């Protein structure tokens, strides 16, 4: 099996992106699978193009995208990506689309093809806070998740794809009182556990993962 991990560069004035720092720490030797790491620009359009080029080059079995969700308490595999860009802040090249579809010929939404509930259960079993998320937002994280799934559905039969948000790292919240965080090592360990769950579970487990809001 070949698994491609993508992670964004820093954005929004941050010096680091916890997703990228954690992916760098992921240990490929842990898995009976080939692990490919790809840095993605936090830029509408260009992020999808970068991921697509890597998908075409490496032909992975799984594309597992990782991004920052500052303020969240835990590791959150995303259930769904929607066909809309609505940037609360500009991306790293100053683009700030409002209410723009990502692909005119795409579905209104694409659901994750990864075993998100198995991933959550595995992380929690190892002491890593985790839960299913039902919104990937409308910024570049949702954009890349939607774009990867769009291209899989259009051009890569047999490939699976999905996305997981991760919290701030501890160093990012030194001047943000009462803001949740995990260490880079904890985030990396959570990613490793999630990757193993992807390997172990071609189909997801049956478990409650919903939310009231």
Phi and psi in degrees as GROMACS dihedral restraints (atoms count N, CA, C in turn):
[ dihedral_restraints ]
;  ai    aj    ak    al  type     phi  dphi    fc
    3     4     5     6     1  -121.5    20    10
    4     5     6     7     1   122.4    20    10
    6     7     8     9     1  -118.5    20    10
    7     8     9    10     1   124.8    20    10
    9    10    11    12     1  -101.2    20    10
   10    11    12    13     1   119.5    20    10
   12    13    14    15     1   -99.1    20    10
   13    14    15    16     1   127.4    20    10
   15    16    17    18     1  -115.1    20    10
   16    17    18    19     1   150.2    20    10
   18    19    20    21     1  -150.0    20    10
   19    20    21    22     1   146.2    20    10
   21    22    23    24     1   -82.3    20    10
   22    23    24    25     1   155.0    20    10
   24    25    26    27     1   -76.6    20    10
   25    26    27    28     1   168.8    20    10
   27    28    29    30     1   -61.3    20    10
   28    29    30    31     1   149.3    20    10
   30    31    32    33     1  -149.0    20    10
   31    32    33    34     1   170.8    20    10
   33    34    35    36     1    63.2    20    10
   34    35    36    37     1    27.5    20    10
   36    37    38    39     1    86.4    20    10
   37    38    39    40     1    -1.2    20    10
   39    40    41    42     1   -77.2    20    10
   40    41    42    43     1   146.7    20    10
   42    43    44    45     1   -79.8    20    10
   43    44    45    46     1   -25.9    20    10
   45    46    47    48     1  -134.3    20    10
   46    47    48    49     1   163.9    20    10
   48    49    50    51     1  -118.4    20    10
   49    50    51    52     1   119.3    20    10
   51    52    53    54     1   -60.6    20    10
   52    53    54    55     1   -28.9    20    10
   54    55    56    57     1   -62.9    20    10
   55    56    57    58     1   -47.8    20    10
   57    58    59    60     1   -67.0    20    10
   58    59    60    61     1   -43.9    20    10
   60    61    62    63     1   -62.9    20    10
   61    62    63    64     1   -38.9    20    10
   63    64    65    66     1   -70.9    20    10
   64    65    66    67     1   -42.0    20    10
   66    67    68    69     1   -60.6    20    10
   67    68    69    70     1   -37.1    20    10
   69    70    71    72     1   -59.3    20    10
   70    71    72    73     1   -30.6    20    10
   72    73    74    75     1   -85.8    20    10
   73    74    75    76     1   -12.6    20    10
   75    76    77    78     1   -60.5    20    10
   76    77    78    79     1   134.1    20    10
   78    79    80    81     1   -98.6    20    10
   79    80    81    82     1   103.4    20    10
   81    82    83    84     1   -59.0    20    10
   82    83    84    85     1   -28.1    20    10
   84    85    86    87     1   -68.7    20    10
   85    86    87    88     1   -10.6    20    10
   87    88    89    90     1   -73.3    20    10
   88    89    90    91     1   -18.9    20    10
   90    91    92    93     1  -115.1    20    10
   91    92    93    94     1   147.7    20    10
   93    94    95    96     1   -86.8    20    10
   94    95    96    97     1    58.9    20    10
   96    97    98    99     1  -161.6    20    10
   97    98    99   100     1   155.0    20    10
   99   100   101   102     1   -87.3    20    10
  100   101   102   103     1   128.6    20    10
  102   103   104   105     1  -108.0    20    10
  103   104   105   106     1   125.4    20    10
  105   106   107   108     1  -115.0    20    10
  106   107   108   109     1   130.0    20    10
  108   109   110   111     1  -111.1    20    10
  109   110   111   112     1   130.7    20    10
  111   112   113   114     1  -132.2    20    10
  112   113   114   115     1   125.7    20    10
  114   115   116   117     1   -84.7    20    10
  115   116   117   118     1   133.0    20    10
  117   118   119   120     1  -115.7    20    10
  118   119   120   121     1   134.5    20    10
  120   121   122   123     1   -72.4    20    10
  121   122   123   124     1   141.4    20    10
  123   124   125   126     1   -80.7    20    10
  124   125   126   127     1    72.0    20    10
  126   127   128   129     1  -143.8    20    10
  127   128   129   130     1   128.0    20    10
  129   130   131   132     1   -58.3    20    10
  130   131   132   133     1   140.2    20    10
  132   133   134   135     1    81.5    20    10
  133   134   135   136     1   -62.8    20    10
  135   136   137   138     1   -62.6    20    10
  136   137   138   139     1   -32.9    20    10
  138   139   140   141     1   -62.9    20    10
  139   140   141   142     1   -44.4    20    10
  141   142   143   144     1   -66.0    20    10
  142   143   144   145     1   -41.8    20    10
  144   145   146   147     1   -60.9    20    10
  145   146   147   148     1   -40.2    20    10
  147   148   149   150     1   -64.6    20    10
  148   149   150   151     1   -45.9    20    10
  150   151   152   153     1   -63.7    20    10
  151   152   153   154     1   -42.7    20    10
  153   154   155   156     1   -62.4    20    10
  154   155   156   157     1   -42.4    20    10
  156   157   158   159     1   -60.5    20    10
  157   158   159   160     1   -40.6    20    10
  159   160   161   162     1   -69.6    20    10
  160   161   162   163     1   -36.5    20    10
  162   163   164   165     1   -63.0    20    10
  163   164   165   166     1   -42.6    20    10
  165   166   167   168     1   -67.0    20    10
  166   167   168   169     1   -38.1    20    10
  168   169   170   171     1   -71.3    20    10
  169   170   171   172     1   -46.9    20    10
  171   172   173   174     1   -95.7    20    10
  172   173   174   175     1   -19.7    20    10
  174   175   176   177     1    48.2    20    10
  175   176   177   178     1    57.2    20    10
  177   178   179   180     1   -72.5    20    10
  178   179   180   181     1   160.7    20    10
  180   181   182   183     1   -79.4    20    10
  181   182   183   184     1   -30.5    20    10
  183   184   185   186     1  -136.7    20    10
  184   185   186   187     1   136.6    20    10
  186   187   188   189     1  -113.0    20    10
  187   188   189   190     1   115.6    20    10
  189   190   191   192     1  -118.7    20    10
  190   191   192   193     1   105.0    20    10
  192   193   194   195     1   -93.8    20    10
  193   194   195   196     1   141.4    20    10
  195   196   197   198     1  -125.2    20    10
  196   197   198   199     1   138.1    20    10
  198   199   200   201     1  -147.2    20    10
  199   200   201   202     1   163.8    20    10
  201   202   203   204     1   -84.4    20    10
  202   203   204   205     1   134.0    20    10
  204   205   206   207     1  -129.3    20    10
  205   206   207   208     1    79.0    20    10
  207   208   209   210     1   -59.1    20    10
  208   209   210   211     1   129.9    20    10
  210   211   212   213     1   107.1    20    10
  211   212   213   214     1   -21.4    20    10
  213   214   215   216     1   -75.8    20    10
  214   215   216   217     1   150.9    20    10
  216   217   218   219     1   -86.6    20    10
  217   218   219   220     1   -22.3    20    10
  219   220   221   222     1  -142.0    20    10
  220   221   222   223     1   178.5    20    10
  222   223   224   225     1   -78.7    20    10
  223   224   225   226     1   127.7    20    10
  225   226   227   228     1  -131.4    20    10
  226   227   228   229     1    93.8    20    10
  228   229   230   231     1   -59.5    20    10
  229   230   231   232     1   135.8    20    10
  231   232   233   234     1   -90.0    20    10
  232   233   234   235     1   138.5    20    10
  234   235   236   237     1   -81.0    20    10
  235   236   237   238     1   -36.2    20    10
  237   238   239   240     1  -150.8    20    10
  238   239   240   241     1   148.8    20    10
  240   241   242   243     1  -120.5    20    10
  241   242   243   244     1   140.0    20    10
  243   244   245   246     1  -111.1    20    10
  244   245   246   247     1   155.7    20    10
  246   247   248   249     1   -86.0    20    10
  247   248   249   250     1    63.6    20    10
  249   250   251   252     1  -153.9    20    10
  250   251   252   253     1   138.2    20    10
  252   253   254   255     1  -110.5    20    10
  253   254   255   256     1   128.2    20    10
  255   256   257   258     1  -149.7    20    10
  256   257   258   259     1    87.0    20    10
  258   259   260   261     1   -77.0    20    10
  259   260   261   262     1   116.6    20    10
  261   262   263   264     1   -66.5    20    10
  262   263   264   265     1   -33.2    20    10
  264   265   266   267     1  -132.2    20    10
  265   266   267   268     1   159.6    20    10
  267   268   269   270     1   -64.9    20    10
  268   269   270   271     1   154.0    20    10
  270   271   272   273     1   -79.3    20    10
  271   272   273   274     1  -170.6    20    10
  273   274   275   276     1   -72.9    20    10
  274   275   276   277     1    -4.9    20    10
  276   277   278   279     1  -117.9    20    10
  277   278   279   280     1    15.3    20    10
  279   280   281   282     1    85.0    20    10
  280   281   282   283     1     4.6    20    10
  282   283   284   285     1   -77.6    20    10
  283   284   285   286     1   138.0    20    10
  285   286   287   288     1  -143.6    20    10
  286   287   288   289     1    73.5    20    10
  288   289   290   291     1   -65.5    20    10
  289   290   291   292     1   146.9    20    10
  291   292   293   294     1  -126.4    20    10
  292   293   294   295     1   120.4    20    10
  294   295   296   297     1    54.4    20    10
  295   296   297   298     1    42.5    20    10
  297   298   299   300     1  -106.0    20    10
  298   299   300   301     1   135.2    20    10
  300   301   302   303     1   -70.6    20    10
  301   302   303   304     1   151.8    20    10
  303   304   305   306     1   -82.3    20    10
  304   305   306   307     1   -48.4    20    10
  306   307   308   309     1  -134.6    20    10
  307   308   309   310     1   123.3    20    10
  309   310   311   312     1   -60.7    20    10
  310   311   312   313     1   -32.4    20    10
  312   313   314   315     1   -98.2    20    10
  313   314   315   316     1    14.0    20    10
  315   316   317   318     1   -89.4    20    10
  316   317   318   319     1   163.6    20    10
  318   319   320   321     1   -69.6    20    10
  319   320   321   322     1   159.4    20    10
  321   322   323   324     1   -57.0    20    10
  322   323   324   325     1   -31.4    20    10
  324   325   326   327     1  -157.5    20    10
  325   326   327   328     1   155.4    20    10
  327   328   329   330     1  -126.3    20    10
  328   329   330   331     1   136.0    20    10
  330   331   332   333     1   -89.3    20    10
  331   332   333   334     1   150.3    20    10
  333   334   335   336     1   -54.7    20    10
  334   335   336   337     1   143.5    20    10
  336   337   338   339     1  -102.0    20    10
  337   338   339   340     1     9.2    20    10
  339   340   341   342     1  -101.8    20    10
  340   341   342   343     1   158.3    20    10
  342   343   344   345     1   -79.5    20    10
  343   344   345   346     1    74.4    20    10
  345   346   347   348     1   -62.4    20    10
  346   347   348   349     1   -35.5    20    10
  348   349   350   351     1   -75.1    20    10
  349   350   351   352     1   -35.3    20    10
  351   352   353   354     1   -65.8    20    10
  352   353   354   355     1   -37.8    20    10
  354   355   356   357     1   -62.9    20    10
  355   356   357   358     1   -45.7    20    10
  357   358   359   360     1   -61.3    20    10
  358   359   360   361     1   -47.6    20    10
  360   361   362   363     1   -60.4    20    10
  361   362   363   364     1   -40.9    20    10
  363   364   365   366     1   -67.2    20    10
  364   365   366   367     1   -42.4    20    10
  366   367   368   369     1   -64.6    20    10
  367   368   369   370     1   -44.9    20    10
  369   370   371   372     1   -63.5    20    10
  370   371   372   373     1   -36.5    20    10
  372   373   374   375     1   -63.1    20    10
  373   374   375   376     1   -24.7    20    10
  375   376   377   378     1  -101.2    20    10
  376   377   378   379     1    13.7    20    10
  378   379   380   381     1    82.4    20    10
  379   380   381   382     1    16.3    20    10
  381   382   383   384     1  -101.5    20    10
  382   383   384   385     1   120.6    20    10
  384   385   386   387     1   -60.0    20    10
  385   386   387   388     1   131.9    20    10
  387   388   389   390     1  -156.7    20    10
  388   389   390   391     1   150.1    20    10
  390   391   392   393     1  -159.9    20    10
  391   392   393   394     1   158.6    20    10
  393   394   395   396     1   -73.4    20    10
  394   395   396   397     1   135.5    20    10
  396   397   398   399     1  -107.1    20    10
  397   398   399   400     1   139.7    20    10
  399   400   401   402     1  -105.5    20    10
  400   401   402   403     1     9.3    20    10
  402   403   404   405     1  -147.3    20    10
  403   404   405   406     1   126.6    20    10
  405   406   407   408     1   -93.8    20    10
  406   407   408   409     1     9.5    20    10
  408   409   410   411     1    80.8    20    10
  409   410   411   412     1  -161.2    20    10
  411   412   413   414     1  -133.8    20    10
  412   413   414   415     1    19.1    20    10
  414   415   416   417     1   -98.7    20    10
  415   416   417   418     1  -156.7    20    10
  417   418   419   420     1   -70.0    20    10
  418   419   420   421     1   -22.4    20    10
  420   421   422   423     1   -66.0    20    10
  421   422   423   424     1   -51.0    20    10
  423   424   425   426     1   -60.4    20    10
  424   425   426   427     1   -38.9    20    10
  426   427   428   429     1   -57.7    20    10
  427   428   429   430     1   -47.2    20    10
  429   430   431   432     1   -73.1    20    10
  430   431   432   433     1   -38.2    20    10
  432   433   434   435     1   -61.5    20    10
  433   434   435   436     1   -46.6    20    10
  435   436   437   438     1   -62.6    20    10
  436   437   438   439     1   -45.0    20    10
  438   439   440   441     1   -62.8    20    10
  439   440   441   442     1   -42.8    20    10
  441   442   443   444     1   -62.9    20    10
  442   443   444   445     1   -46.4    20    10
  444   445   446   447     1   -67.1    20    10
  445   446   447   448     1   -36.7    20    10
  447   448   449   450     1   -57.9    20    10
  448   449   450   451     1   -49.9    20    10
  450   451   452   453     1   -68.9    20    10
  451   452   453   454     1   -34.3    20    10
  453   454   455   456     1   -61.3    20    10
  454   455   456   457     1   -48.7    20    10
  456   457   458   459     1   -63.5    20    10
  457   458   459   460     1   -32.7    20    10
  459   460   461   462     1   -84.4    20    10
  460   461   462   463     1   -36.5    20    10
  462   463   464   465     1  -134.8    20    10
  463   464   465   466     1   -10.1    20    10
  465   466   467   468     1  -129.0    20    10
  466   467   468   469     1    69.4    20    10
  468   469   470   471     1   -60.9    20    10
  469   470   471   472     1   136.3    20    10
  471   472   473   474     1    94.6    20    10
  472   473   474   475     1   -17.4    20    10
  474   475   476   477     1   -81.9    20    10
  475   476   477   478     1   149.5    20    10
  477   478   479   480     1  -117.8    20    10
  478   479   480   481     1   152.7    20    10
  480   481   482   483     1  -150.7    20    10
  481   482   483   484     1   158.7    20    10
  483   484   485   486     1  -177.9    20    10
  484   485   486   487     1  -175.9    20    10
  486   487   488   489     1  -143.7    20    10
  487   488   489   490     1   148.0    20    10
  489   490   491   492     1  -136.5    20    10
  490   491   492   493     1   132.0    20    10
  492   493   494   495     1   -88.7    20    10
  493   494   495   496     1   148.6    20    10
  495   496   497   498     1  -128.6    20    10
  496   497   498   499     1   154.2    20    10
  498   499   500   501     1   -74.7    20    10
  499   500   501   502     1   175.0    20    10
  501   502   503   504     1   -57.0    20    10
  502   503   504   505     1   152.8    20    10
  504   505   506   507     1   -82.8    20    10
  505   506   507   508     1   163.5    20    10
  507   508   509   510     1   -57.4    20    10
  508   509   510   511     1   -40.9    20    10
  510   511   512   513     1   -65.9    20    10
  511   512   513   514     1   -22.1    20    10
  513   514   515   516     1   -77.4    20    10
  514   515   516   517     1   -16.0    20    10
  516   517   518   519     1  -109.6    20    10
  517   518   519   520     1    13.9    20    10
  519   520   521   522     1   -58.9    20    10
  520   521   522   523     1   -33.4    20    10
  522   523   524   525     1  -111.6    20    10
  523   524   525   526     1    24.6    20    10
  525   526   527   528     1  -126.0    20    10
  526   527   528   529     1    82.1    20    10
  528   529   530   531     1   -56.7    20    10
  529   530   531   532     1   140.1    20    10
  531   532   533   534     1    64.4    20    10
  532   533   534   535     1    24.7    20    10
  534   535   536   537     1  -100.7    20    10
  535   536   537   538     1   128.3    20    10
  537   538   539   540     1   -67.4    20    10
  538   539   540   541     1   153.7    20    10
  540   541   542   543     1  -161.2    20    10
  541   542   543   544     1   164.3    20    10
  543   544   545   546     1  -131.0    20    10
  544   545   546   547     1   159.0    20    10
  546   547   548   549     1   -73.1    20    10
  547   548   549   550     1   159.1    20    10
  549   550   551   552     1   -58.3    20    10
  550   551   552   553     1   -36.5    20    10
  552   553   554   555     1   -66.9    20    10
  553   554   555   556     1   -39.7    20    10
  555   556   557   558     1   -65.2    20    10
  556   557   558   559     1   -42.2    20    10
  558   559   560   561     1   -63.9    20    10
  559   560   561   562     1   -43.8    20    10
  561   562   563   564     1   -61.6    20    10
  562   563   564   565     1   -41.1    20    10
  564   565   566   567     1   -64.3    20    10
  565   566   567   568     1   -40.0    20    10
  567   568   569   570     1   -60.8    20    10
  568   569   570   571     1   -40.7    20    10
  570   571   572   573     1   -63.8    20    10
  571   572   573   574     1   -43.4    20    10
  573   574   575   576     1   -59.6    20    10
  574   575   576   577     1   -43.8    20    10
  576   577   578   579     1   -64.4    20    10
  577   578   579   580     1   -41.5    20    10
  579   580   581   582     1   -63.6    20    10
  580   581   582   583     1   -39.9    20    10
  582   583   584   585     1   -61.8    20    10
  583   584   585   586     1   -44.0    20    10
  585   586   587   588     1   -62.9    20    10
  586   587   588   589     1   -37.6    20    10
  588   589   590   591     1   -63.9    20    10
  589   590   591   592     1   -37.6    20    10
  591   592   593   594     1   -62.2    20    10
  592   593   594   595     1   -42.3    20    10
  594   595   596   597     1   -64.6    20    10
  595   596   597   598     1   -41.4    20    10
  597   598   599   600     1   -79.5    20    10
  598   599   600   601     1   -20.0    20    10
  600   601   602   603     1  -127.6    20    10
  601   602   603   604     1    88.2    20    10
  603   604   605   606     1   -60.0    20    10
  604   605   606   607     1   -30.7    20    10
  606   607   608   609     1  -119.9    20    10
  607   608   609   610     1   150.8    20    10
  609   610   611   612     1   -75.6    20    10
  610   611   612   613     1   161.9    20    10
  612   613   614   615     1   -82.1    20    10
  613   614   615   616     1   162.5    20    10
  615   616   617   618     1   -93.7    20    10
  616   617   618   619     1   112.1    20    10
  618   619   620   621     1  -158.8    20    10
  619   620   621   622     1   153.9    20    10
  621   622   623   624     1   -69.2    20    10
  622   623   624   625     1   131.9    20    10
  624   625   626   627     1  -147.1    20    10
  625   626   627   628     1    16.1    20    10
  627   628   629   630     1   -83.3    20    10
  628   629   630   631     1   177.7    20    10
  630   631   632   633     1  -144.9    20    10
  631   632   633   634     1   153.9    20    10
  633   634   635   636     1   -82.6    20    10
  634   635   636   637     1   -19.7    20    10
